């Protein structure tokens, strides 16, 4: 078990362990934003507009449809995760 003090805001303590998550993603992000302790460092994939290329659309075309945004982001995540 170890503790990392993440600097910023109020300073957040992260207590790392190899056990199952103790918080849900929503609880973790809420606690982080409030400067409270979290069970682990959150993982937030930043996909954004680059996802449009994965479904063959321009960014402006993709952004006109929530369904296309979701499809593009899911396809990018699926393809990019194969690299690891």
Buried (B, 14 or more C-beta within 10 A) or exposed (E): EEEEEEEEEEEBEBEEEEEEEEBEEEBBBEBBEEEEEBBBEEEEEEBEEEBBBBBEBEEEEBBEEEEBBEBBBBBBBEEBEEEE
